[in-house]
Structures are given as C-alpha cells and as structure tokens.
Amino acid sequence: MTNMMQFNILQGLCQSCKHGFPHARLLQTNFLAPLKSTLQRRQRIGQVHHRYVSSGSIEQANVILMGSPGCGKTTVAQILHRKMKMPIIDVDDDHLEPYWGMSVAQKLQEVGSKGFIEAEGRALLDLKASGSIISLTGSNPMHTPAMTAVAQSGTVIFLDVQMSDILQRLARMKVSRIVGQEKGTPMEDILPYRQQFYEKFYDIRILCEEYETPDSVADKVIRSLAVFKDNKGFVSTRSEGAQKKYSWTFLDVVLQGLAPDGGLFVPAREIPHFSGGEMRRLVHLNYPDRALCILERWINPQDLHPQFLRQFIQWAYDPQVFNCNKIFPVRHLEDNIYLAELFHGPTGSFKDAALQLMPHFFTKALQHEKGSWDRKTKYVILVATSGDTGGAVLDGFARHAGNCGVGVMVLYPARGISDVQRLQMTTMQGDNIHVVGVEGDFDLCQTTVKKIFMDPKVEEEMRTKFHCKLSAANSISWGRLVPQIVYHMSAYLDLVQTKVITMGDEVDLCIPTGNFGNILAAFYAKEMGVPFHRLICASNTNNVLTDFINTGIYDLRKRHVLRTSSPSIDILVSSNLERYLYHVTDRSADIIKKCFTSLAEHRYFEVPEEVLRTMQKIMIAGWCSEDQCSNTVNQILKRTGYLLDPHTAVGAHVSMSLNQRDRPLIIASTAHPAKFASDVLAFMGKKSLGLSASEMLVKLHELAKLPAPHTKLSSSISRPVIHSTVCSSNYSDIVSEVYKFLNRL
C-alpha cells in the first residue's frame, strides 16, 4: 500500500466522522493538508525517477543550475523545462522537503546554519536523477562531497549574476538572511563569500547582464550547452572538405603546434561573442578574473575544465611575477593617446602574457596524453625568435614547467637582436634548454623550424633514435596565441573603468606588427564584440604588411630583411597572416593553400579584390622609417617625460599619422625601453660603446623616469653567459644542432 493510499483512507475516515468529531477540522488543517502536500511531492519525484528507469535513459546527463539565492535558478529552470522538454527537479521543493518531511525553514530553525549545510548535503547525496533539469539551492555548493557527487551526474551551469541585481531581488523577495549568514553580517559580505563555492564546481558560466530577463538567460544556457556538447575542436587552415571531419582538441593543438598539412590550427566553430552587457560585467574585475571569463569562451570545458584554467591563470599572472599589480595597465600618454603597457612580465615583453600561461597548458596536455603514447617519449619545443619570444619561452617553461621533462631549443638571428635580448637567452640555466644563434635573419629561423616540423626524415630519426616529438611555442601555436586576446579586451575595459569612454564607444588600436600574432589577437577581440573602430598595423622599413593591406599583393621577390632598431618586427614572412586570411576569406582553405604555396614557391601572392575590401574594413596600415622612429622617441620624451621603446615608437608614429583624433587611440606598448637600451641611447645622442648592458640600463633611467625601471629585467642580464653556440644558416647544420641537443636530453 502506498503512502498516498494510506493518506486517502485516513482522509476518508476524517470526513465521514467530522460531524461527530469536534477535532476533525483541526486534524484536516494542521495535519492532513501538509501531509498531502508532502506526499504529493514525494510521489511526483518518485514518478520522475521511475520514468528514468522505465525509459532506459538512466545514463542521460542532468542540466544542473547553480548560483546565489536570487539568481533566478527556479525561474530559468521552468523555462528550460518548457523549451528542452526535460523533467525539472527543484531541490528545495522536490527533494529536501519530502526528504525531511518538513519545510526548509523548519529544518533550518531546527538545526541552525552549520547543521543545515551538513543535513542538506546528506540529503543531496541521496538524490538520484538523470536526464533532468536540477535547480540547486544557493547553499548546495557549500557541501563539497554532495556537490561533487551531483556534479558528476551532468553539466553544472553557473548563473553568474552581479551582486547589485541579487541584492535588489532579495530585497523584493523580503529575504534578509540566507544560510551561513551570521547575525550582524551584511548581505553584501556574505554574497562574495558564497561566490568561491560556485566558482569551484561549474562547467559552464552564464555571464548574466544587468536586468537580463530569465528568457534571455535560458536561451544562453541552451546555446552554451549546444557548444559544450558539440565540441567541434580545431581544424587546419589548409584542410578542405572531408579533411575537416577530423578535428583536434585544445590540448591536442597545444602539443602539436603546427598542423600535419603545414597549415595553422584554428577553432572549427565560430568566434565566440560578448554582448555589451556581458563586457560591462568584466569592467571591475582584475586581470586574472577577466582572463578566466574570456578564455572560457574559447576553451571547451571538455578539453580543459574551468577549474584547471582558473588555477593556471592564477599561477601565470601572479603579481609577484609581474612588475605591476594590474599586470598590463593602461597609461594616458597625451591628448587622446593611451599606452597599453604590455611589458611588465619577467622578460619585459608582451610575449610574457602568453608564455607565462602556455606552459601550464602544455604540461596539462602532457598529462592528458600519457595514456596514449610511450612514456619514454619526450617533447622538445623548437622556437624561432626575433628576440622577445626566446627569452619569454625559456623563462615561462623554467618557471612553470621545469619538472615536466620538456626540452626547449631556441633559434635566434645571431646579429639581428639587441644585447639585452641576447643576454636574456644566453644566460639562462638548465640542462633541458639549448640556445643557438643562426647566421641568418628571423625569417630563415622561422622557415627552418617549419621545415623541420614537416620533414619526415627528421620526424623518424627523432622518434626512433631519440624518442622525441616536436612542438612549438611561437604564435603559430594556438596555445600561445589565444591568451593574447585577453589584454586587448582588458585595455578597452580599463578605459571604461576609468571613465575615459562609456561601454560601446569606439576606439582605435595600433599594434607594432611583425609575425602578425599580436594584431591577429586584436582581430579576435574585435570579432568577440570589443568596439575597436580601426586596427592599425604598424611596420618599420620591413613594410611588406603595409603594402599588402593597402594593395592585396604580398611580394617578397625584391625584398630582403633590413636590420632596424625594432628587431621584433624585422620580419617579411608573417606566419599568422594565414589565420587572418582564413577568416576574411570565409574559411576558404583552397584560397589559403593557393596563396601560401605561391609564397613558398614564387615569393608572391595576390588576394581577390573582395578579400582586399574585407581586410581594409577591419584594419589600416602604415610604416615608419628609422629617422621617424628616432624622432618619435625624442619628441614624446620631450612632451611627456615618457620613454618609448623603438617598437612602440613605430606604433606611435604610424598611429598618430593615421588616427583622426576623433576617438581615443590605444597603442600596444610591446616592450620596455631597457630591452633596446643601446638603440634608445643612440636616438638620444648618448654613447653606449664600452658600457655593459647593466650600465646602459642605469643610464637610461637617469635620462627618463618613465616607465619605471624593470627590476626583473635588470637582474636577468647580470648572470654569466652559458650558451655561445652559433651555427650557419645551412639546414643540415641546424638539424645537427637539434640532434646534439636531443642526444644530451
């Protein structure tokens, strides 16, 4: 006999004798009505669970809504129930009250806040459901064992609502206290405390806009679940048709570096987007929290869970590692011009933004792959650098992946970088690193690296003799590129935060450009919704990109690399241009293959007119001579007291000539001037001959107080030189150096 049958018998007896039983109405009101409600809820949840078993769908994943009291879980769950045709379980109404046989309020009064969390957790452990929309209580995540168990039954969706909205909703609901809130503790203090528990368990964050409707939030949940479940992974820029059916995960492409067909990896799905309201939610966050919210949109939780991503970001952007607590601050220079200071990392270059984070991706990818490859196999990261990447790679992997057994080999142009850049690399200690100067320019170094990646004889030799695999850390690696999107978005948000602009106002962004990775990251930020009006591509005298963006013709037939004071943009073959063209050609792998095959064979290609028009809607380009660079450094110093490095000076000259001063202009300041002390001193008419690198840095600071001295940079160049190898530009000689390194790993 069921409980409801027993209830019906009892109710019938009461009704039949109520005229002769003076307490029958009291029994009906105070006992039978609440009992009926409780039994009906138990019956309802029991029927739901029975449906799972009888339909054979016990393995169906739940959709689990989590968030603060007042975030709208119950309302959103009801909308999802209608739209997704899934059963709904409200943990408060459909599980806890039937489980306890009393209301939640009564249970809280009975056991108190601390006892309630434990009792609630034990009850949640007994919840058996699948294929359902589960609306958790606000305090469920505070019980770790129970929340861990329920999270394993499906996808946890965090409805992340800003605190002001929560407070208003709770006030309207006349809620003055929530579980865990002691007397005298204001709601404004308890809600941030609760946030840490929600951050521990979600798979997908729904960033709710101010005053966003429940229907809109529900639609976001449905779209996010679709992306989560249909993880399209990554494809090569050169893969067409049937080849696109095979895709790689995020961790795959971090290890792989270059695609097997010679192309570059790109996400197979569309570029994620932030609405203005969602971006407004990021304005008052610090840099690591902004990075988390942004990178979550790019990295599927099935590839790298947000909890790992959060930890990696916290480790990477530790203020003790960076010279500035804001990590990458924005500074007003003059008039409508602002500098995004991207040089506060340990090596004084914007490359630190990615290369303090990427090693964590790499070690996680290694752990992920352990079950599918020979444990004797080692990975070697082979890097070509125009100066900054090499030092940043060595520092990042030494700092964050020193114990994972990864080898790092760097090729740099022997006579094409600054003294400080060279010292940063050649003084680096470690048995698992090798730094080699090459008698050639950066393009030769980069082309050689790509050739080694694609050489089947080298691959076979490495696999059979040395038990090694190659990977990359240049911006050809997606794991290196994607963190750079964050600082471009963050620079815009900083201008909103300081009330220079309001959300939605357009700004121009100028980037000194060599290998096209930095400006490609800005393009992705623009596509995500950041209102960059114009992206300005700034080149030095190696101005092939300026000509290409203005004409659609990429012509290297009569060009050779010119050495300048801005060596990081002394590049003619810009690798990441391939990714950009892939997007502006509507993902046409056919056009990409034709263009870059022609470039490799004939040092020339031309894009169709419609592609050129699309490019020019997104970015404009200009270039700067050495004299103009020198003049810009001196004029800016005279007017503002701020000393630019040569790369930033290239950006300043180009952008000031192209910006119409009708909106704010952000210039990406990509390096600290101390990295190029000799050239900067020469610009100022000061002699540096005979001075050590450390002495040049001291002299620079005497001449200009801004930006402040880079203490980590100064200490890194005072070590003894360890790596003095220089080899010819001959391919076989460079491969021999690779083998020598592998032999001692």
C-alpha positions in Angstrom: 0.0 0.0 0.0 1.4 3.4 -1.0 1.7 6.4 1.3 -0.9 8.2 -0.8 -3.4 5.3 -0.4 -2.9 5.4 3.3 -3.5 9.2 3.3 -6.7 8.8 1.3 -8.1 6.2 3.8 -7.2 8.5 6.7 -8.8 11.5 5.0 -12.0 9.4 4.2 -12.3 8.4 7.9 -11.9 12.0 8.9 -14.6 13.3 6.5 -17.1 10.5 7.4 -17.0 11.4 11.1 -16.3 15.1 11.1 -19.8 16.0 12.2 -19.4 13.8 15.3 -15.7 14.5 15.7 -15.0 18.1 17.0 -11.3 18.0 16.2 -11.7 16.7 12.6 -11.4 20.1 11.0 -8.3 20.8 13.1 -6.8 17.5 12.0 -7.6 18.3 8.4 -6.0 21.8 8.5 -2.9 21.1 10.7 -2.0 17.6 9.7 -3.7 16.2 6.6 -3.2 19.2 4.3 0.5 19.5 4.9 0.9 15.7 4.8 -0.9 15.6 1.5 1.4 18.2 0.0 4.5 16.4 1.2 3.3 13.0 -0.1 2.4 14.5 -3.4 5.9 16.0 -3.8 7.3 12.6 -2.8 5.1 10.9 -5.4 6.0 13.4 -8.0 9.7 13.0 -7.6 9.3 9.2 -7.3 7.3 9.2 -10.6 10.1 11.3 -12.2 12.7 8.8 -11.1 10.6 5.9 -12.2 10.4 7.4 -15.7 14.2 7.4 -16.0 14.4 3.7 -15.1 11.4 2.6 -17.2 12.5 4.5 -20.2 16.0 3.1 -20.1 17.5 6.7 -20.0 19.4 6.3 -16.7 22.6 7.5 -18.4 21.2 10.8 -19.5 23.1 13.8 -18.2 21.4 16.3 -16.0 21.5 20.0 -16.5 22.3 21.4 -13.1 21.6 25.1 -12.4 23.8 26.6 -9.7 24.1 30.1 -8.3 23.4 32.5 -5.5 19.9 32.9 -3.9 18.0 35.3 -6.1 20.0 34.5 -9.3 16.9 33.1 -10.9 17.6 29.4 -10.9 14.0 28.3 -10.3 12.5 30.6 -13.0 15.2 29.7 -15.6 14.7 26.0 -14.8 11.0 26.3 -15.5 11.7 28.0 -18.9 14.3 25.3 -19.8 11.7 22.6 -18.8 9.3 24.0 -21.4 11.9 24.5 -24.1 14.0 21.4 -23.6 11.2 19.0 -22.7 13.1 17.7 -19.7 11.8 16.9 -16.3 12.5 19.5 -13.6 13.6 19.0 -10.0 13.7 21.9 -7.7 16.0 20.6 -4.9 14.2 22.7 -2.2 10.6 21.7 -3.1 11.0 18.4 -4.8 13.7 16.8 -2.8 14.6 18.4 0.6 11.1 19.0 1.9 9.9 15.5 1.0 13.1 14.0 2.3 12.8 15.7 5.6 9.1 15.8 5.9 9.2 19.4 6.9 9.8 22.8 5.2 13.3 24.1 4.6 12.6 26.9 7.0 11.6 24.5 9.7 14.8 22.4 9.2 16.9 25.5 9.3 15.3 26.5 12.6 15.8 23.0 13.9 19.5 22.5 13.2 20.9 26.0 12.6 23.0 27.2 9.7 26.0 24.9 10.1 23.9 21.9 10.8 21.7 22.8 7.9 24.5 22.7 5.4 25.5 19.3 6.6 21.9 18.0 6.6 21.3 19.5 3.2 24.5 17.8 1.9 23.5 14.4 3.2 20.1 14.8 1.6 21.6 15.8 -1.7 23.8 12.7 -1.7 20.6 10.7 -1.8 19.2 12.5 -4.8 19.1 10.0 -7.7 18.2 11.6 -11.1 19.3 11.7 -14.7 18.1 13.5 -17.8 16.6 16.3 -15.6 17.0 20.0 -15.1 18.0 20.3 -11.5 17.7 23.6 -9.7 20.1 23.6 -6.7 19.7 25.6 -3.6 22.1 28.5 -3.1 23.9 26.6 -0.3 24.3 23.2 -2.0 27.8 24.0 -3.3 29.0 24.7 0.3 28.9 20.9 0.9 31.8 19.6 -1.2 31.1 15.8 -1.1 27.5 16.3 -2.1 28.2 18.9 -4.8 31.0 16.7 -6.2 28.6 13.8 -6.5 25.8 15.8 -8.1 28.2 17.5 -10.5 29.2 14.1 -11.8 25.7 13.4 -12.9 25.6 16.2 -15.6 26.7 19.6 -16.7 26.8 22.3 -14.0 25.6 25.7 -15.2 26.6 28.7 -13.0 24.2 31.6 -13.3 26.7 34.3 -12.6 24.5 37.4 -11.7 26.1 40.6 -10.5 25.7 41.4 -6.8 23.6 44.5 -7.2 21.0 42.6 -9.1 21.0 39.8 -6.4 20.6 42.4 -3.6 17.6 44.0 -5.4 15.9 40.7 -6.0 16.4 39.5 -2.4 15.0 42.8 -1.2 11.9 42.4 -3.3 11.5 38.8 -2.0 11.9 40.2 1.5 14.9 37.9 2.1 17.1 39.4 4.8 19.2 36.4 5.7 20.5 33.3 3.9 22.1 30.1 5.0 25.5 30.7 6.6 24.9 34.4 7.2 25.6 35.2 10.9 23.7 37.9 12.7 25.3 41.3 12.0 26.9 40.1 8.7 25.6 42.3 5.9 24.3 40.6 2.7 27.0 42.5 0.8 29.7 40.5 2.6 28.1 37.0 2.5 27.4 37.0 -1.3 31.1 37.4 -2.3 32.0 34.7 0.3 29.5 32.4 -1.4 31.0 33.1 -4.8 34.1 31.0 -4.1 31.9 27.9 -3.7 30.2 28.4 -7.1 33.5 29.0 -8.8 34.7 25.6 -7.7 32.1 23.4 -9.5 30.7 24.9 -12.7 31.3 23.5 -16.2 29.7 26.5 -17.9 29.5 30.1 -16.7 26.5 32.1 -17.9 27.5 35.7 -17.5 24.2 37.4 -16.8 23.8 41.0 -17.8 22.3 43.7 -15.6 18.5 43.2 -15.5 18.7 40.4 -18.0 15.4 38.6 -18.4 15.0 34.9 -17.4 14.1 34.0 -21.0 17.3 35.5 -22.3 19.3 33.7 -19.7 17.6 30.4 -20.6 18.4 30.9 -24.2 22.1 31.5 -23.2 22.0 28.2 -21.3 20.7 26.3 -24.3 23.2 27.8 -26.7 26.1 27.2 -24.3 25.0 23.5 -23.8 24.9 23.1 -27.6 28.5 24.4 -27.9 29.6 22.2 -24.9 28.1 19.0 -26.3 29.1 19.6 -29.9 32.8 20.2 -29.4 33.9 20.9 -32.9 37.6 21.2 -31.9 40.2 22.6 -34.3 40.9 22.3 -38.0 43.9 23.3 -40.2 43.7 26.5 -42.2 44.6 24.3 -45.2 42.1 21.4 -44.7 39.2 21.3 -47.1 36.1 19.2 -47.3 36.4 15.7 -46.0 39.7 16.5 -44.2 37.7 18.8 -41.9 35.8 15.9 -40.5 38.8 15.0 -38.3 39.4 17.7 -35.6 41.8 18.1 -32.8 41.1 19.1 -29.2 42.6 22.2 -27.5 45.2 20.1 -25.7 46.0 18.3 -29.0 46.8 21.5 -30.7 48.9 22.8 -27.8 51.1 19.7 -28.2 51.0 19.5 -31.9 51.9 23.2 -32.7 51.8 23.0 -36.5 49.1 21.1 -38.4 50.2 18.0 -40.2 49.4 19.6 -43.6 51.6 22.6 -42.9 48.6 24.9 -42.0 47.8 26.5 -38.7 45.2 25.3 -36.2 42.0 27.4 -35.8 38.8 26.7 -33.9 36.3 24.8 -36.1 33.4 26.7 -34.6 32.5 30.3 -35.0 34.4 33.0 -33.0 32.7 33.4 -29.5 31.0 36.7 -28.8 30.4 39.0 -25.8 27.5 41.4 -25.7 28.0 44.9 -24.4 26.2 43.9 -21.2 28.4 40.9 -20.7 31.5 43.0 -21.2 30.2 45.5 -18.7 30.3 42.7 -16.2 34.1 42.4 -16.7 34.9 46.1 -16.2 35.5 45.9 -12.4 37.3 42.6 -12.4 41.0 42.2 -12.0 43.1 40.9 -14.9 43.1 37.2 -13.9 39.4 37.2 -13.5 38.9 38.9 -16.8 41.2 36.3 -18.4 39.2 33.5 -17.0 35.8 34.8 -18.3 37.3 35.5 -21.7 39.3 32.3 -22.2 36.3 30.2 -21.0 34.6 31.2 -24.2 37.5 29.8 -26.3 38.3 26.6 -24.5 35.7 23.9 -24.3 35.4 22.6 -20.7 35.6 19.1 -22.1 39.2 20.0 -23.3 40.3 21.9 -20.2 37.9 22.3 -17.2 37.4 25.9 -15.9 38.9 24.8 -12.5 42.2 23.9 -14.1 42.0 27.1 -16.3 41.4 29.2 -13.2 44.4 27.7 -11.3 46.7 28.1 -14.4 45.7 31.8 -14.8 46.3 32.5 -11.1 49.8 30.9 -11.3 50.6 32.7 -14.6 49.5 36.2 -13.6 50.9 36.3 -10.1 51.7 39.9 -9.1 55.0 38.6 -7.7 56.0 37.5 -11.2 54.9 40.8 -12.8 56.3 44.3 -12.2 52.8 45.7 -11.8 49.8 44.6 -9.7 47.5 45.4 -12.6 49.5 43.1 -14.8 49.0 45.1 -18.0 47.9 48.7 -17.1 46.8 51.3 -19.5 48.5 54.7 -19.1 47.5 58.1 -20.6 50.3 59.4 -22.8 49.0 62.7 -24.2 45.8 64.1 -25.8 43.7 61.1 -27.0 46.5 58.6 -26.8 46.9 55.8 -24.3 49.5 53.1 -23.9 48.7 49.5 -23.1 51.8 48.7 -21.1 52.3 45.0 -22.1 55.9 44.8 -20.8 55.5 44.2 -17.1 56.2 40.5 -17.3 59.5 38.9 -16.2 61.2 39.4 -19.5 59.9 42.9 -20.3 57.9 42.0 -23.4 54.3 41.4 -24.4 55.3 37.8 -25.1 55.1 37.1 -21.3 51.3 37.5 -21.5 51.1 34.2 -23.3 54.3 32.4 -22.3 53.6 32.6 -18.5 50.3 30.7 -19.2 51.1 28.4 -22.1 53.5 26.2 -20.2 50.6 25.2 -17.9 48.5 24.3 -21.0 51.5 22.2 -22.2 52.1 20.3 -19.0 48.3 19.5 -18.8 48.4 18.3 -22.3 51.3 16.0 -21.5 49.4 14.6 -18.6 46.3 14.1 -20.8 48.4 12.2 -23.4 50.2 9.9 -21.0 47.8 7.1 -21.6 48.2 7.1 -25.4 51.9 7.3 -26.0 55.1 5.7 -25.0 56.1 7.1 -21.6 59.8 7.2 -22.7 58.9 9.8 -25.3 60.0 13.3 -24.6 58.7 16.6 -26.0 61.0 19.3 -27.4 59.8 22.8 -28.0 61.6 24.2 -31.0 61.3 28.0 -31.2 62.4 30.6 -33.7 62.6 34.1 -32.2 63.1 37.6 -33.4 64.3 38.5 -29.9 61.5 38.5 -27.4 59.9 35.1 -27.8 63.0 33.2 -27.0 63.6 34.8 -23.5 59.9 34.6 -22.7 59.7 30.9 -23.7 62.8 30.0 -21.6 61.5 31.9 -18.6 58.0 30.6 -18.8 58.9 26.9 -19.1 61.7 27.2 -16.5 59.3 28.9 -14.1 56.1 26.8 -14.7 57.1 23.6 -16.3 60.7 22.9 -15.1 59.8 19.4 -13.7 57.9 18.1 -16.7 60.9 16.9 -18.7 60.3 19.1 -21.7 63.2 20.3 -23.7 63.3 23.9 -25.1 65.6 24.8 -28.1 65.7 28.4 -29.3 67.0 29.7 -32.7 67.7 33.4 -32.9 69.3 35.6 -35.6 72.9 35.9 -34.4 73.2 39.5 -35.5 69.6 40.7 -35.5 68.6 41.2 -31.9 69.6 43.6 -29.1 72.3 42.9 -26.5 69.7 42.6 -23.7 67.6 40.2 -25.7 70.6 38.0 -26.4 71.7 38.1 -22.7 68.2 37.1 -21.6 68.6 33.9 -23.6 72.3 33.0 -23.4 72.5 33.4 -19.6 69.5 31.1 -19.0 70.5 28.0 -16.9 69.1 24.5 -17.3 70.0 21.1 -18.7 66.9 20.9 -20.7 67.5 24.1 -22.8 69.6 25.0 -25.8 70.1 28.4 -27.3 71.6 28.7 -30.8 72.5 31.8 -32.8 72.0 31.4 -36.6 73.8 33.2 -39.3 70.6 34.5 -40.9 67.6 36.6 -40.2 64.4 35.7 -38.3 62.6 34.6 -41.5 65.3 32.0 -42.1 65.0 30.8 -38.5 61.2 30.5 -38.7 61.2 28.9 -42.1 63.7 26.3 -40.8 61.6 25.5 -37.8 58.6 24.9 -40.1 60.7 22.8 -42.4 61.9 20.6 -39.5 58.3 20.1 -38.4 57.3 18.9 -41.9 60.5 16.8 -42.5 59.5 13.1 -42.4 63.2 12.0 -42.1 63.7 14.2 -39.1 60.5 13.0 -37.5 61.5 9.4 -38.0 65.0 10.0 -36.6 63.6 11.8 -33.6 61.0 9.1 -32.9 63.3 6.0 -33.3 66.6 7.2 -32.1 65.8 9.9 -29.6 62.2 9.0 -28.6 61.2 12.7 -29.0 58.4 14.7 -30.5 58.4 18.3 -31.6 56.1 21.1 -30.5 56.1 24.9 -31.0 55.8 28.0 -28.8 55.8 30.7 -31.5 52.5 32.3 -32.2 52.0 29.6 -34.8 50.9 27.6 -31.7 47.3 28.3 -30.8 48.1 27.8 -27.1 50.5 30.7 -27.4 48.1 32.9 -29.4 44.8 32.7 -27.5 46.0 34.3 -24.2 46.9 37.5 -26.2 43.3 38.2 -26.9 42.8 39.0 -23.2 45.0 42.0 -22.9 43.4 43.7 -25.9 39.9 43.3 -24.4 41.3 44.3 -21.0 42.8 47.6 -22.3 39.4 48.6 -23.6 37.7 47.7 -20.3 40.3 49.8 -18.4 39.3 52.8 -20.4 35.7 52.2 -19.5 36.6 51.6 -15.8 38.5 55.0 -15.7 35.5 56.7 -17.4 37.6 57.8 -20.5 34.8 56.2 -22.5 31.5 54.5 -21.9 30.8 50.9 -22.9 30.1 50.8 -26.6 32.2 53.8 -27.5 34.7 53.1 -30.3 38.4 53.3 -30.0 41.3 52.8 -32.4 44.0 50.2 -31.6 47.5 50.3 -33.0 49.9 47.4 -32.9 53.6 47.2 -34.0 53.4 44.2 -36.2 55.9 41.5 -37.3 54.7 38.0 -37.3 51.0 39.1 -37.2 50.1 37.3 -34.0 49.5 40.3 -31.8 47.3 42.1 -34.3 45.5 38.8 -35.0 44.6 38.6 -31.3 43.3 42.1 -31.6 41.2 41.0 -34.6 39.7 38.2 -32.5 38.9 40.6 -29.7 37.2 42.9 -32.2 35.2 39.9 -33.6 34.2 39.0 -30.0 32.5 42.3 -29.7 35.1 44.9 -28.5 34.3 48.1 -30.4 37.6 48.7 -32.0 36.9 51.1 -34.8 40.2 50.7 -36.7 43.0 48.2 -36.1 46.2 49.9 -37.2 49.0 47.7 -38.4 52.3 49.5 -37.9 55.5 48.3 -39.6 59.1 49.5 -39.7 61.1 49.6 -43.0 60.3 45.9 -43.5 56.9 47.1 -44.6 55.6 44.2 -46.6 52.4 44.1 -44.5 51.7 47.8 -45.1 51.9 47.1 -48.9 49.8 44.0 -48.6 47.0 45.6 -46.6 47.0 48.6 -49.0 47.2 46.6 -52.2 46.3 43.0 -51.6 49.7 42.0 -53.0 52.3 40.1 -50.9 55.5 40.4 -52.8 58.9 39.3 -51.4 60.7 38.9 -54.8 62.8 42.0 -54.4 62.9 42.2 -50.7 65.4 41.2 -48.0 65.2 41.8 -44.3 66.5 45.2 -43.2 68.0 45.4 -39.7 66.4 48.1 -37.6 66.2 49.3 -34.0 62.9 47.3 -33.7 64.1 43.8 -34.4 60.9 42.0 -33.3 59.2 43.4 -36.4 62.2 42.8 -38.7 60.1 40.1 -40.4 59.0 39.5 -44.0 57.1 36.2 -43.7 54.3 36.9 -41.2 53.0 33.4 -40.2 49.8 34.4 -38.5 48.6 36.3 -41.6 47.5 32.8 -42.8 45.0 32.6 -39.9 43.7 36.1 -40.7 43.2 35.4 -44.4 41.4 32.1 -43.4 38.8 34.2 -41.6 38.4 37.0 -44.1 38.0 34.5 -47.0 35.1 32.9 -45.1 37.4 29.9 -44.1 38.4 29.0 -47.6 41.2 26.5 -47.2 41.5 26.4 -51.0 42.5 30.1 -51.2 44.9 29.7 -48.3 46.7 26.8 -49.9 47.0 28.6 -53.2 48.3 31.8 -51.5 50.9 30.2 -49.3 52.0 27.6 -51.8 52.7 30.5 -54.2 54.5 32.4 -51.5 56.7 29.4 -50.8 57.5 28.7 -54.4 57.4 32.2 -56.0 57.7 34.6 -53.0 54.5 36.2 -54.2 50.7 36.0 -53.9 47.7 38.3 -54.5 44.3 38.0 -52.9 41.0 38.7 -54.8 39.6 42.2 -54.8 36.6 41.3 -52.5 39.1 39.8 -49.9 41.1 43.1 -50.0 38.0 45.1 -49.4 37.1 42.9 -46.4 40.6 43.3 -45.0 40.5 47.1 -45.3 37.2 47.3 -43.5 39.0 45.8 -40.5 42.4 47.3 -40.5 44.6 50.0 -42.0 48.4 50.1 -42.2 51.4 52.4 -42.3 55.1 52.2 -41.8 57.9 54.2 -40.0 61.5 54.9 -41.1 64.4 54.7 -38.7 64.7 58.5 -38.6 61.0 58.8 -37.9 61.3 56.3 -35.1 64.2 58.2 -33.5 62.3 61.5 -33.8 59.2 60.0 -32.2 61.1 58.7 -29.2 62.7 62.1 -28.6 59.5 64.2 -29.2 57.4 62.0 -27.0 60.0 62.1 -24.3 60.2 65.9 -24.5 56.5 66.4 -24.4 55.5 63.8 -21.8 58.7 62.6 -19.9 57.9 59.1 -21.1 60.5 57.0 -22.9 59.2 54.7 -25.7 61.0 51.6 -26.9 61.6 51.5 -30.7 58.7 49.1 -31.4 56.2 51.3 -29.5 57.7 54.4 -31.3 56.9 52.7 -34.6 53.3 52.3 -33.5 53.1 55.8 -32.2 54.4 57.4 -35.4 52.1 55.3 -37.6 49.0 55.7 -35.5 49.4 59.4 -34.9 49.6 59.9 -38.7 46.5 57.7 -39.3 44.3 58.4 -36.3 41.8 61.2 -36.9 41.8 62.2 -33.3 38.0 61.7 -33.3 38.2 58.9 -30.7 40.7 57.5 -28.1 43.7 55.7 -29.5 45.4 52.7 -27.7 48.9 51.9 -28.7 50.2 48.4 -27.7 53.5 49.2 -25.9 55.1 45.8 -26.6 58.5 46.1 -24.8 60.2 48.0 -22.0 62.8 50.5 -23.5 65.5 48.9 -21.4 65.4 45.9 -23.7 66.7 48.1 -26.5 68.9 50.4 -24.4 71.8 50.8 -26.9 69.5 51.9 -29.7 67.4 54.2 -27.5 70.5 55.8 -26.1 71.7 56.4 -29.7 68.4 58.0 -30.5 69.1 60.4 -27.7 72.6 61.2 -28.8 74.2 59.3 -25.9 77.1 57.0 -26.4 76.9 53.4 -25.2 80.1 52.0 -26.6 82.0 50.2 -23.9 79.1 50.1 -21.5 77.8 46.8 -20.2 74.1 46.1 -20.6 73.5 46.8 -16.9 75.3 50.1 -17.2 73.2 51.1 -20.2 70.0 50.4 -18.1 71.2 52.7 -15.3 72.0 55.4 -17.8 68.5 55.1 -19.4 66.8 55.6 -16.0 68.9 58.7 -15.4 67.6 60.2 -18.6 63.9 59.2 -18.2 61.9 58.2 -15.1 59.0 56.8 -17.0 58.4 53.9 -17.4 59.9 52.9 -14.1 62.9 50.6 -14.2 62.2 46.9 -14.8 63.8 45.2 -11.9 63.4 41.7 -13.1 64.9 42.6 -16.5 67.9 44.1 -14.8 68.6 41.1 -12.7 68.2 38.6 -15.6 71.1 40.1 -17.6 73.6 40.0 -14.8 74.1 36.3 -15.0 77.1 34.6 -16.8 76.8 33.6 -20.4 76.2 29.9 -20.8 75.0 29.4 -24.4 77.5 30.6 -27.0 76.7 28.3 -29.9 76.4 30.0 -33.3 75.8 27.9 -36.5 75.5 28.5 -40.2 72.2 29.0 -42.0 72.6 25.7 -43.6 69.5 23.5 -42.9 71.6 20.4 -42.2 73.8 22.2 -39.8 70.8 23.5 -37.8 69.3 19.9 -37.8 72.6 18.7 -36.4 72.3 21.1 -33.6 68.9 19.8 -32.8 70.2 16.2 -32.7 73.1 17.2 -30.5 70.6 18.7 -28.0 68.4 15.7 -28.1 71.3 13.4 -27.5 72.0 15.0 -24.1 68.4 15.4 -23.0 
